[in-house]
C-alpha cells in the first residue's frame, strides 16, 4: 500500500478508536417491582426512580447509593420530575394524584387532586422558581398546577384518548403533551390560554413520551412501534424520523453537554445513543433486561436505566 494511503488509514482508525464510546453496566439497587420512571436533577448529583411498587427512590449518582425511599402513594408511581431548582420532586400515580416532595428530607409536602383517572405524566417548570407543574392522565386531560398553593390553575382538553406524558419547554413558554390518539399537542403556558397552539401529526402508533431539548428548539417524541421523531420548535416542523427500536420506547432524553445527543431505551432490552440532527446511531448496548425508563447526566458519562425486573442500573463510561 502507498505509504501516504497507509498513514491516512491509520489516522482514520485512530480517530475512530478515540471517538469510540464504551460503557459497563452496574446494578446500584432495586425496587420491589418494575421501575417506570427515571429523572436526573439539574446538577447531576441525584436521580429519582419510581415504580409499580408504589414508591419513589432518590439515589446519589457519584456515590451510587440510595438516599431516600418516599412512601405515600396508594398506587403505582408512573413518573417523576425534579424542579428546576432541585429543591422538590413531583410524582404522578395511578392513585389519581400528583404529589410534591422535599428532596432533602424526603417529606411529602402536597397532594394535588383533580384528575379522575391514573396520572401518567408529570413535569416541573424548569425555571429557578419552579412555580408550576404540568400533569397528564388517562382522563384525556392536561392539568397545570401552582406549587405555591397546591392548586389547579387550568385543565386543557383536546386529546381524544388517554394522555401519556408531558414536558415543559426550558424557556418556560410551552407545554407538550402526547397521547394514545397518536398526536402531540403544544400548549401555551399563558394562564388564560386553553386551546392548543398546534397539533403535531406523523406518528402512526400511540405516542408514549415527549421531551424538549434544553435550548427549547427541538422536541423529541417516541411511540409504541419503536419510532423516534425529532421536531423543530416552535415551528413544529418534522426534522427526523428514526426507526430506533423493535419494541415500544417509553422514555428518551437529551444530553445537556451538546443538546443534540438523544438516549433511548426500550422493552427490546437495548439502550441507544443517537445524533438527533442526522439520525445516526452513535452507540448501542444490550442490557439483557427490558427497560422502561432512561436518563443520563450532562456529559453522558452515566446513563441510568429503570428496568422491568425492578433494578436500577447505571451504565458507566469506561
C-alpha positions as YAML, in Angstrom:
chain: A
units: angstrom
residues:
- id: 1
  name: UNK
  ca: [0.00, 0.00, 0.00]
- id: 2
  name: UNK
  ca: [1.14, 3.52, -0.76]
- id: 3
  name: UNK
  ca: [2.73, 4.94, 2.44]
- id: 4
  name: UNK
  ca: [0.56, 8.05, 2.22]
- id: 5
  name: UNK
  ca: [-2.60, 5.93, 1.96]
- id: 6
  name: UNK
  ca: [-1.43, 3.75, 4.85]
- id: 7
  name: UNK
  ca: [-0.89, 6.84, 7.00]
- id: 8
  name: UNK
  ca: [-4.37, 8.08, 6.13]
- id: 9
  name: UNK
  ca: [-5.93, 4.74, 7.09]
- id: 10
  name: UNK
  ca: [-4.07, 4.73, 10.40]
- id: 11
  name: UNK
  ca: [-5.19, 8.28, 11.16]
- id: 12
  name: UNK
  ca: [-8.81, 7.42, 10.41]
- id: 13
  name: UNK
  ca: [-8.54, 4.33, 12.61]
- id: 14
  name: UNK
  ca: [-7.10, 6.43, 15.41]
- id: 15
  name: UNK
  ca: [-9.98, 8.90, 15.17]
- id: 16
  name: UNK
  ca: [-12.47, 6.03, 15.23]
- id: 17
  name: UNK
  ca: [-10.88, 4.40, 18.27]
- id: 18
  name: UNK
  ca: [-10.55, 7.74, 20.07]
- id: 19
  name: UNK
  ca: [-14.22, 8.57, 19.47]
- id: 20
  name: UNK
  ca: [-15.48, 5.08, 20.35]
- id: 21
  name: UNK
  ca: [-17.78, 5.03, 23.38]
- id: 22
  name: UNK
  ca: [-17.86, 2.09, 25.77]
- id: 23
  name: UNK
  ca: [-19.88, 1.59, 28.94]
- id: 24
  name: UNK
  ca: [-20.03, -1.04, 31.65]
- id: 25
  name: UNK
  ca: [-23.26, -1.84, 33.48]
- id: 26
  name: UNK
  ca: [-23.76, -1.94, 37.25]
- id: 27
  name: UNK
  ca: [-26.84, -2.67, 39.36]
- id: 28
  name: UNK
  ca: [-26.89, 0.01, 42.07]
- id: 29
  name: UNK
  ca: [-30.15, -1.03, 43.76]
- id: 30
  name: UNK
  ca: [-33.67, -2.15, 43.18]
- id: 31
  name: UNK
  ca: [-37.36, -1.60, 43.70]
- id: 32
  name: UNK
  ca: [-39.71, -4.46, 44.55]
- id: 33
  name: UNK
  ca: [-41.36, -4.20, 41.12]
- id: 34
  name: UNK
  ca: [-40.87, -2.67, 37.68]
- id: 35
  name: UNK
  ca: [-39.16, 0.75, 37.53]
- id: 36
  name: UNK
  ca: [-41.37, 3.03, 35.44]
- id: 37
  name: UNK
  ca: [-39.62, 6.42, 35.64]
- id: 38
  name: UNK
  ca: [-36.12, 7.90, 35.90]
- id: 39
  name: UNK
  ca: [-35.21, 11.59, 36.25]
- id: 40
  name: UNK
  ca: [-31.78, 13.19, 36.85]
- id: 41
  name: UNK
  ca: [-31.67, 16.52, 38.69]
- id: 42
  name: UNK
  ca: [-30.09, 19.64, 37.21]
- id: 43
  name: UNK
  ca: [-26.69, 19.45, 38.92]
- id: 44
  name: UNK
  ca: [-26.26, 15.72, 38.12]
- id: 45
  name: UNK
  ca: [-25.94, 14.79, 41.79]
- id: 46
  name: UNK
  ca: [-29.19, 12.82, 42.20]
- id: 47
  name: UNK
  ca: [-31.53, 10.60, 40.23]
- id: 48
  name: UNK
  ca: [-35.09, 9.75, 41.19]
- id: 49
  name: UNK
  ca: [-36.77, 6.49, 40.23]
- id: 50
  name: UNK
  ca: [-40.39, 5.40, 40.60]
- id: 51
  name: UNK
  ca: [-42.03, 2.05, 40.47]
- id: 52
  name: UNK
  ca: [-45.00, -0.26, 40.25]
- id: 53
  name: UNK
  ca: [-44.25, -0.93, 43.95]
- id: 54
  name: UNK
  ca: [-45.83, 2.48, 44.81]
- id: 55
  name: UNK
  ca: [-42.54, 4.00, 45.98]
- id: 56
  name: UNK
  ca: [-40.06, 6.63, 44.80]
- id: 57
  name: UNK
  ca: [-36.36, 6.35, 45.48]
- id: 58
  name: UNK
  ca: [-33.71, 9.08, 45.35]
- id: 59
  name: UNK
  ca: [-30.13, 7.99, 44.66]
- id: 60
  name: UNK
  ca: [-26.78, 9.76, 44.94]
- id: 61
  name: UNK
  ca: [-25.20, 9.48, 41.48]
- id: 62
  name: UNK
  ca: [-21.47, 9.93, 42.31]
- id: 63
  name: UNK
  ca: [-21.66, 7.55, 45.29]
- id: 64
  name: UNK
  ca: [-24.19, 5.22, 43.61]
- id: 65
  name: UNK
  ca: [-26.11, 4.92, 46.88]
- id: 66
  name: UNK
  ca: [-29.76, 5.19, 47.97]
- id: 67
  name: UNK
  ca: [-30.62, 8.39, 49.85]
- id: 68
  name: UNK
  ca: [-34.41, 8.23, 50.40]
- id: 69
  name: UNK
  ca: [-37.36, 5.95, 49.80]
- id: 70
  name: UNK
  ca: [-40.53, 8.05, 49.51]
- id: 71
  name: UNK
  ca: [-43.76, 6.37, 50.58]
- id: 72
  name: UNK
  ca: [-47.27, 7.81, 50.37]
- id: 73
  name: UNK
  ca: [-48.83, 6.98, 47.03]
- id: 74
  name: UNK
  ca: [-51.66, 4.44, 47.06]
- id: 75
  name: UNK
  ca: [-50.96, 3.13, 43.56]
- id: 76
  name: UNK
  ca: [-48.09, 2.60, 41.17]
- id: 77
  name: UNK
  ca: [-45.94, 5.68, 40.57]
- id: 78
  name: UNK
  ca: [-45.76, 6.28, 36.83]
- id: 79
  name: UNK
  ca: [-43.43, 9.25, 36.53]
- id: 80
  name: UNK
  ca: [-41.38, 11.82, 38.42]
- id: 81
  name: UNK
  ca: [-39.77, 15.21, 37.79]
- id: 82
  name: UNK
  ca: [-37.27, 17.29, 39.73]
- id: 83
  name: UNK
  ca: [-37.97, 21.01, 39.92]
- id: 84
  name: UNK
  ca: [-35.62, 23.31, 38.03]
- id: 85
  name: UNK
  ca: [-34.04, 24.46, 41.31]
- id: 86
  name: UNK
  ca: [-33.56, 20.84, 42.51]
- id: 87
  name: UNK
  ca: [-35.49, 21.52, 45.76]
- id: 88
  name: UNK
  ca: [-38.62, 19.49, 45.02]
- id: 89
  name: UNK
  ca: [-39.77, 16.36, 43.28]
- id: 90
  name: UNK
  ca: [-43.19, 15.86, 41.69]
- id: 91
  name: UNK
  ca: [-44.67, 12.40, 41.17]
- id: 92
  name: UNK
  ca: [-47.60, 11.04, 39.15]
- id: 93
  name: UNK
  ca: [-49.54, 7.99, 40.26]
- id: 94
  name: UNK
  ca: [-52.32, 5.60, 39.41]
- id: 95
  name: UNK
  ca: [-53.99, 6.78, 42.64]
- id: 96
  name: UNK
  ca: [-55.13, 9.82, 40.56]
- id: 97
  name: UNK
  ca: [-52.81, 12.23, 42.43]
- id: 98
  name: UNK
  ca: [-49.73, 14.34, 41.84]
- id: 99
  name: UNK
  ca: [-47.56, 14.66, 44.94]
- id: 100
  name: UNK
  ca: [-44.76, 17.08, 45.76]
- id: 101
  name: UNK
  ca: [-41.82, 16.04, 47.94]
- id: 102
  name: UNK
  ca: [-38.92, 17.80, 49.64]
- id: 103
  name: UNK
  ca: [-35.76, 16.41, 48.04]
- id: 104
  name: UNK
  ca: [-33.51, 16.97, 51.07]
- id: 105
  name: UNK
  ca: [-35.78, 15.50, 53.74]
- id: 106
  name: UNK
  ca: [-37.91, 13.14, 51.66]
- id: 107
  name: UNK
  ca: [-41.03, 14.62, 53.27]
- id: 108
  name: UNK
  ca: [-44.32, 14.75, 51.37]
- id: 109
  name: UNK
  ca: [-45.33, 18.42, 51.01]
- id: 110
  name: UNK
  ca: [-48.51, 18.39, 48.91]
- id: 111
  name: UNK
  ca: [-51.12, 16.11, 47.40]
- id: 112
  name: UNK
  ca: [-52.68, 17.57, 44.24]
- id: 113
  name: UNK
  ca: [-56.08, 16.12, 43.40]
- id: 114
  name: UNK
  ca: [-58.34, 16.72, 40.42]
- id: 115
  name: UNK
  ca: [-57.58, 14.06, 37.83]
- id: 116
  name: UNK
  ca: [-60.28, 11.40, 37.52]
- id: 117
  name: UNK
  ca: [-58.04, 8.59, 36.28]
- id: 118
  name: UNK
  ca: [-54.42, 7.43, 36.51]
- id: 119
  name: UNK
  ca: [-51.88, 10.29, 36.33]
- id: 120
  name: UNK
  ca: [-49.25, 9.18, 33.83]
- id: 121
  name: UNK
  ca: [-47.00, 12.17, 33.16]
- id: 122
  name: UNK
  ca: [-45.65, 14.98, 35.33]
- id: 123
  name: UNK
  ca: [-43.16, 17.77, 34.69]
- id: 124
  name: UNK
  ca: [-41.99, 20.72, 36.80]
- id: 125
  name: UNK
  ca: [-41.37, 24.09, 35.21]
- id: 126
  name: UNK
  ca: [-37.60, 24.30, 34.93]
- id: 127
  name: UNK
  ca: [-37.05, 27.94, 35.91]
- id: 128
  name: UNK
  ca: [-35.35, 28.77, 39.22]
- id: 129
  name: UNK
  ca: [-38.65, 29.45, 41.00]
- id: 130
  name: UNK
  ca: [-40.18, 26.18, 39.75]
- id: 131
  name: UNK
  ca: [-43.67, 27.56, 40.33]
- id: 132
  name: UNK
  ca: [-45.70, 25.31, 38.05]
- id: 133
  name: UNK
  ca: [-46.29, 21.62, 37.48]
- id: 134
  name: UNK
  ca: [-47.90, 20.04, 34.42]
- id: 135
  name: UNK
  ca: [-49.53, 16.61, 34.51]
- id: 136
  name: UNK
  ca: [-51.27, 14.23, 32.12]
- id: 137
  name: UNK
  ca: [-53.77, 11.47, 32.78]
- id: 138
  name: UNK
  ca: [-55.75, 8.64, 31.29]
- id: 139
  name: UNK
  ca: [-58.71, 11.02, 31.81]
- id: 140
  name: UNK
  ca: [-57.51, 12.61, 28.49]
- id: 141
  name: UNK
  ca: [-56.60, 15.95, 30.11]
- id: 142
  name: UNK
  ca: [-53.53, 18.04, 30.79]
- id: 143
  name: UNK
  ca: [-53.56, 19.97, 34.05]
- id: 144
  name: UNK
  ca: [-51.43, 22.88, 35.19]
- id: 145
  name: UNK
  ca: [-50.84, 23.36, 38.93]
- id: 146
  name: UNK
  ca: [-49.40, 26.14, 41.09]
- id: 147
  name: UNK
  ca: [-46.92, 24.59, 43.50]
- id: 148
  name: UNK
  ca: [-47.05, 27.52, 45.92]
- id: 149
  name: UNK
  ca: [-50.71, 27.00, 46.77]
- id: 150
  name: UNK
  ca: [-51.19, 23.39, 45.76]
- id: 151
  name: UNK
  ca: [-53.99, 24.48, 43.47]
- id: 152
  name: UNK
  ca: [-55.13, 23.67, 39.94]
- id: 153
  name: UNK
  ca: [-54.74, 26.57, 37.50]
- id: 154
  name: UNK
  ca: [-56.29, 25.18, 34.34]
- id: 155
  name: UNK
  ca: [-57.34, 21.99, 32.60]
- id: 156
  name: UNK
  ca: [-56.53, 21.51, 28.92]
- id: 157
  name: UNK
  ca: [-58.86, 19.34, 26.84]
- id: 158
  name: UNK
  ca: [-58.28, 18.42, 23.23]
- id: 159
  name: UNK
  ca: [-56.83, 14.90, 23.21]
- id: 160
  name: UNK
  ca: [-59.40, 12.26, 22.26]
- id: 161
  name: UNK
  ca: [-57.73, 9.32, 24.01]
- id: 162
  name: UNK
  ca: [-55.66, 8.93, 27.22]
- id: 163
  name: UNK
  ca: [-52.69, 11.29, 27.52]
- id: 164
  name: UNK
  ca: [-49.38, 9.60, 28.24]
- id: 165
  name: UNK
  ca: [-46.71, 12.14, 29.01]
- id: 166
  name: UNK
  ca: [-45.98, 15.84, 29.27]
- id: 167
  name: UNK
  ca: [-42.96, 18.15, 29.14]
- id: 168
  name: UNK
  ca: [-42.24, 21.80, 29.87]
- id: 169
  name: UNK
  ca: [-40.03, 23.73, 27.47]
- id: 170
  name: UNK
  ca: [-36.94, 25.02, 29.23]
- id: 171
  name: UNK
  ca: [-37.70, 28.60, 28.20]
- id: 172
  name: UNK
  ca: [-40.99, 28.25, 30.10]
- id: 173
  name: UNK
  ca: [-43.20, 29.21, 27.17]
- id: 174
  name: UNK
  ca: [-44.73, 25.90, 26.13]
- id: 175
  name: UNK
  ca: [-46.03, 22.53, 27.30]
- id: 176
  name: UNK
  ca: [-46.08, 19.46, 25.06]
- id: 177
  name: UNK
  ca: [-48.38, 16.50, 25.66]
- id: 178
  name: UNK
  ca: [-48.72, 13.18, 23.85]
- id: 179
  name: UNK
  ca: [-51.48, 10.64, 23.66]
- id: 180
  name: UNK
  ca: [-52.84, 7.29, 22.55]
- id: 181
  name: UNK
  ca: [-54.62, 9.35, 19.86]
- id: 182
  name: UNK
  ca: [-51.20, 9.40, 18.07]
- id: 183
  name: UNK
  ca: [-50.85, 13.17, 18.34]
- id: 184
  name: UNK
  ca: [-48.65, 15.65, 20.15]
- id: 185
  name: UNK
  ca: [-50.22, 18.90, 21.25]
- id: 186
  name: UNK
  ca: [-48.36, 22.11, 22.03]
- id: 187
  name: UNK
  ca: [-49.91, 24.44, 24.60]
- id: 188
  name: UNK
  ca: [-49.07, 27.94, 25.78]
- id: 189
  name: UNK
  ca: [-48.12, 28.33, 29.42]
- id: 190
  name: UNK
  ca: [-50.08, 31.59, 29.46]
- id: 191
  name: UNK
  ca: [-52.53, 31.06, 32.30]
- id: 192
  name: UNK
  ca: [-55.55, 32.23, 30.27]
- id: 193
  name: UNK
  ca: [-54.87, 30.09, 27.19]
- id: 194
  name: UNK
  ca: [-56.74, 26.78, 26.99]
- id: 195
  name: UNK
  ca: [-56.63, 25.88, 23.29]
- id: 196
  name: UNK
  ca: [-53.69, 24.02, 21.74]
- id: 197
  name: UNK
  ca: [-51.32, 26.17, 19.71]
- id: 198
  name: UNK
  ca: [-50.72, 23.29, 17.29]
- id: 199
  name: UNK
  ca: [-51.17, 19.56, 16.87]
- id: 200
  name: UNK
  ca: [-48.20, 17.56, 15.57]
- id: 201
  name: UNK
  ca: [-49.17, 14.66, 13.31]
- id: 202
  name: UNK
  ca: [-46.88, 11.94, 12.00]
- id: 203
  name: UNK
  ca: [-46.86, 9.06, 14.44]
- id: 204
  name: UNK
  ca: [-48.87, 6.01, 13.39]
- id: 205
  name: UNK
  ca: [-48.97, 4.49, 16.89]
- id: 206
  name: UNK
  ca: [-49.74, 5.79, 20.40]
- id: 207
  name: UNK
  ca: [-47.16, 8.43, 21.37]
- id: 208
  name: UNK
  ca: [-45.67, 7.50, 24.74]
- id: 209
  name: UNK
  ca: [-43.31, 10.35, 25.55]
- id: 210
  name: UNK
  ca: [-42.24, 13.86, 24.55]
- id: 211
  name: UNK
  ca: [-39.31, 15.97, 25.70]
- id: 212
  name: UNK
  ca: [-37.88, 19.39, 24.83]
- id: 213
  name: UNK
  ca: [-34.18, 19.98, 24.22]
- id: 214
  name: UNK
  ca: [-32.51, 22.28, 26.74]
- id: 215
  name: UNK
  ca: [-32.47, 25.19, 24.28]
- id: 216
  name: UNK
  ca: [-36.21, 24.55, 23.61]
- id: 217
  name: UNK
  ca: [-35.52, 24.45, 19.84]
- id: 218
  name: UNK
  ca: [-36.21, 20.74, 19.40]
- id: 219
  name: UNK
  ca: [-38.84, 18.30, 20.63]
- id: 220
  name: UNK
  ca: [-38.29, 14.55, 20.62]
- id: 221
  name: UNK
  ca: [-41.13, 12.01, 20.75]
- id: 222
  name: UNK
  ca: [-41.31, 8.22, 20.81]
- id: 223
  name: UNK
  ca: [-44.07, 5.72, 20.24]
- id: 224
  name: UNK
  ca: [-45.36, 2.23, 20.77]
- id: 225
  name: UNK
  ca: [-43.83, 0.98, 17.49]
- id: 226
  name: UNK
  ca: [-40.27, 1.94, 18.45]
- id: 227
  name: UNK
  ca: [-40.20, 5.13, 16.36]
- id: 228
  name: UNK
  ca: [-38.47, 8.36, 17.43]
- id: 229
  name: UNK
  ca: [-39.34, 11.68, 15.80]
- id: 230
  name: UNK
  ca: [-37.47, 14.96, 16.16]
- id: 231
  name: UNK
  ca: [-39.40, 18.21, 15.61]
- id: 232
  name: UNK
  ca: [-38.16, 21.76, 15.13]
- id: 233
  name: UNK
  ca: [-39.67, 24.17, 17.63]
- id: 234
  name: UNK
  ca: [-41.60, 26.38, 17.84]
- id: 235
  name: UNK
  ca: [-42.46, 25.77, 14.17]
- id: 236
  name: UNK
  ca: [-43.48, 22.15, 14.72]
- id: 237
  name: UNK
  ca: [-41.66, 21.05, 11.56]
- id: 238
  name: UNK
  ca: [-40.75, 17.35, 11.46]
- id: 239
  name: UNK
  ca: [-36.96, 17.15, 11.15]
- id: 240
  name: UNK
  ca: [-36.18, 13.46, 11.52]
- id: 241
  name: UNK
  ca: [-37.81, 10.04, 11.85]
- id: 242
  name: UNK
  ca: [-35.74, 7.21, 13.32]
- id: 243
  name: UNK
  ca: [-36.72, 3.54, 13.43]
- id: 244
  name: UNK
  ca: [-34.95, 3.19, 16.73]
- id: 245
  name: UNK
  ca: [-36.13, 0.00, 18.47]
- id: 246
  name: UNK
  ca: [-38.01, -3.24, 17.87]
- id: 247
  name: UNK
  ca: [-40.36, -2.67, 20.82]
- id: 248
  name: UNK
  ca: [-42.07, 0.33, 22.39]
- id: 249
  name: UNK
  ca: [-40.00, 3.26, 23.63]
- id: 250
  name: UNK
  ca: [-41.35, 4.57, 26.91]
- id: 251
  name: UNK
  ca: [-38.58, 7.09, 27.54]
- id: 252
  name: UNK
  ca: [-35.97, 9.28, 25.81]
- id: 253
  name: UNK
  ca: [-33.70, 12.08, 27.00]
- id: 254
  name: UNK
  ca: [-31.35, 14.76, 25.67]
- id: 255
  name: UNK
  ca: [-27.73, 15.10, 26.79]
- id: 256
  name: UNK
  ca: [-27.12, 18.58, 28.19]
- id: 257
  name: UNK
  ca: [-23.48, 18.94, 27.12]
- id: 258
  name: UNK
  ca: [-24.28, 19.04, 23.40]
- id: 259
  name: UNK
  ca: [-28.12, 19.29, 23.47]
- id: 260
  name: UNK
  ca: [-28.01, 17.07, 20.40]
- id: 261
  name: UNK
  ca: [-27.40, 13.51, 21.56]
- id: 262
  name: UNK
  ca: [-30.54, 11.53, 22.45]
- id: 263
  name: UNK
  ca: [-30.59, 8.43, 24.62]
- id: 264
  name: UNK
  ca: [-33.40, 5.94, 24.10]
- id: 265
  name: UNK
  ca: [-34.29, 2.65, 25.82]
- id: 266
  name: UNK
  ca: [-36.89, 0.05, 25.08]
- id: 267
  name: UNK
  ca: [-38.56, -3.19, 26.02]
- id: 268
  name: UNK
  ca: [-36.29, -4.72, 23.35]
- id: 269
  name: UNK
  ca: [-33.60, -4.52, 26.11]
- id: 270
  name: UNK
  ca: [-31.45, -2.06, 24.16]
- id: 271
  name: UNK
  ca: [-30.04, 1.34, 25.12]
- id: 272
  name: UNK
  ca: [-29.02, 3.55, 22.21]
- id: 273
  name: UNK
  ca: [-27.43, 6.95, 21.68]
- id: 274
  name: UNK
  ca: [-28.48, 8.95, 18.60]
- id: 275
  name: UNK
  ca: [-27.45, 12.11, 16.81]
- id: 276
  name: UNK
  ca: [-30.78, 13.98, 16.73]
- id: 277
  name: UNK
  ca: [-29.75, 16.08, 13.73]
- id: 278
  name: UNK
  ca: [-28.60, 13.28, 11.43]
- id: 279
  name: UNK
  ca: [-30.40, 10.28, 12.89]
- id: 280
  name: UNK
  ca: [-27.07, 8.42, 13.12]
- id: 281
  name: UNK
  ca: [-26.76, 5.63, 15.70]
- id: 282
  name: UNK
  ca: [-23.81, 6.55, 17.94]
- id: 283
  name: UNK
  ca: [-23.85, 3.67, 20.42]
- id: 284
  name: UNK
  ca: [-25.84, 0.56, 21.28]
- id: 285
  name: UNK
  ca: [-25.84, -1.57, 24.43]
- id: 286
  name: UNK
  ca: [-27.83, -4.72, 25.21]
- id: 287
  name: UNK
  ca: [-28.76, -4.52, 28.89]
- id: 288
  name: UNK
  ca: [-30.20, -8.03, 28.92]
- id: 289
  name: UNK
  ca: [-33.41, -6.83, 30.56]
- id: 290
  name: UNK
  ca: [-36.50, -4.91, 29.43]
- id: 291
  name: UNK
  ca: [-36.11, -1.17, 30.07]
- id: 292
  name: UNK
  ca: [-38.98, 1.17, 30.91]
- id: 293
  name: UNK
  ca: [-37.13, 4.40, 31.63]
- id: 294
  name: UNK
  ca: [-33.82, 6.14, 30.99]
- id: 295
  name: UNK
  ca: [-31.94, 9.37, 31.70]
- id: 296
  name: UNK
  ca: [-28.32, 10.49, 31.63]
- id: 297
  name: UNK
  ca: [-26.07, 13.06, 33.25]
- id: 298
  name: UNK
  ca: [-24.89, 16.12, 31.35]
- id: 299
  name: UNK
  ca: [-21.59, 14.77, 29.99]
- id: 300
  name: UNK
  ca: [-23.08, 11.37, 29.06]
- id: 301
  name: UNK
  ca: [-20.66, 9.53, 31.37]
- id: 302
  name: UNK
  ca: [-23.51, 7.91, 33.34]
- id: 303
  name: UNK
  ca: [-26.75, 6.56, 31.87]
- id: 304
  name: UNK
  ca: [-29.41, 5.44, 34.35]
- id: 305
  name: UNK
  ca: [-31.85, 2.66, 33.49]
- id: 306
  name: UNK
  ca: [-35.15, 1.76, 35.14]
- id: 307
  name: UNK
  ca: [-35.75, -1.90, 34.40]
- id: 308
  name: UNK
  ca: [-38.66, -4.33, 34.29]
- id: 309
  name: UNK
  ca: [-37.02, -6.62, 36.85]
- id: 310
  name: UNK
  ca: [-37.06, -3.83, 39.46]
- id: 311
  name: UNK
  ca: [-33.39, -2.98, 39.17]
- id: 312
  name: UNK
  ca: [-31.86, 0.47, 38.85]
- id: 313
  name: UNK
  ca: [-28.79, 0.12, 36.65]
- id: 314
  name: UNK
  ca: [-26.03, 2.58, 35.82]
- id: 315
  name: UNK
  ca: [-24.15, 2.45, 32.55]
- id: 316
  name: UNK
  ca: [-20.74, 3.89, 33.43]
- id: 317
  name: UNK
  ca: [-18.46, 5.19, 30.70]
- id: 318
  name: UNK
  ca: [-15.13, 3.36, 30.74]
...
